[in-house]
Amino acid sequence: MNSRGRKKQKDRQTTVKMLALVSQFGISMLVPTFLCFFLGMYLDRFFGTSFLIVIFFFIGALAGFRNVYILAKRSMETPKDHENEK
């Protein structure tokens, strides 16, 4: 394989890794938001209230932002950062 082929291969691998990371960001944000939203909706029906859905939605959104922050922080670390932790 020539150097051009290796570069193309490496570019594809980088592209796939970035797409996976973006997908992981979306999943990390949406799952807690929707889970808390539906939990708030269920509790509102159970207790006969109408404000828990909003509270739980914001709790889920905050948890999602926290997940994305941690994921972004980990993705920016280099292997040398892991060696320093030990």
C-alpha positions as CSV (number, residue, x, y, z in Angstrom):
1,M,0.0,0.0,0.0
2,N,1.4,3.4,-1.0
3,S,1.5,6.4,1.3
4,R,-1.5,7.9,-0.4
5,G,-3.6,4.8,0.4
6,R,-2.4,4.9,4.0
7,K,-3.4,8.5,4.3
8,K,-6.9,7.8,2.9
9,Q,-7.3,4.9,5.3
10,K,-6.2,7.1,8.2
11,D,-8.6,9.9,7.1
12,R,-11.5,7.4,7.0
13,Q,-10.7,6.1,10.4
14,T,-10.6,9.6,11.8
15,T,-13.9,10.4,10.1
16,V,-15.6,7.3,11.5
17,K,-14.2,8.1,15.0
18,M,-15.6,11.7,14.8
19,L,-19.0,10.5,13.7
20,A,-19.1,8.0,16.5
21,L,-18.1,10.7,19.0
22,V,-20.9,13.0,17.7
23,S,-23.4,10.2,17.9
24,Q,-22.3,9.5,21.4
25,F,-22.8,13.1,22.3
26,G,-26.3,13.0,21.1
27,I,-27.2,9.8,22.9
28,S,-25.5,11.1,26.1
29,M,-27.7,14.2,25.9
30,L,-31.0,12.7,24.8
31,V,-31.3,9.6,27.0
32,P,-31.3,11.3,30.4
33,T,-33.5,14.2,29.1
34,F,-36.2,11.9,27.7
35,L,-36.0,9.5,30.7
36,C,-36.5,12.4,33.2
37,F,-39.2,13.9,30.9
38,F,-41.2,10.7,30.9
39,L,-40.7,10.1,34.6
40,G,-42.0,13.7,35.3
41,M,-45.0,13.0,33.0
42,Y,-45.7,9.7,34.9
43,L,-45.4,11.4,38.3
44,D,-47.6,14.3,37.2
45,R,-50.3,11.8,36.2
46,F,-49.9,9.8,39.4
47,F,-50.1,12.8,41.7
48,G,-52.4,14.9,39.6
49,T,-50.0,17.8,39.3
50,S,-48.7,19.7,36.2
51,F,-45.3,21.0,37.2
52,L,-43.1,17.9,37.8
53,I,-42.7,17.4,34.1
54,V,-40.9,20.7,33.7
55,I,-38.7,20.2,36.8
56,F,-37.7,16.7,35.7
57,F,-37.1,17.8,32.1
58,F,-34.5,20.4,33.3
59,I,-32.9,17.9,35.7
60,G,-32.6,15.5,32.7
61,A,-31.1,18.3,30.5
62,L,-28.6,19.2,33.2
63,A,-27.6,15.5,33.5
64,G,-27.2,15.4,29.7
65,F,-25.0,18.4,29.7
66,R,-22.9,16.9,32.4
67,N,-22.6,13.7,30.4
68,V,-21.5,15.6,27.3
69,Y,-19.0,17.7,29.3
70,I,-17.4,14.6,30.8
71,L,-17.3,12.8,27.4
72,A,-15.8,15.9,25.7
73,K,-13.2,16.2,28.4
74,R,-12.2,12.5,28.1
75,S,-12.1,12.7,24.3
76,M,-9.6,15.7,24.5
77,E,-7.2,13.8,26.8
78,T,-4.1,12.4,25.4
79,P,-2.5,9.0,26.4
80,K,0.1,11.0,28.3
81,D,-2.7,12.4,30.5
82,H,-3.6,8.9,31.6
83,E,0.0,8.1,32.5
84,N,0.1,11.1,34.8
85,E,-2.9,9.9,36.8
86,K,-1.3,6.6,37.8
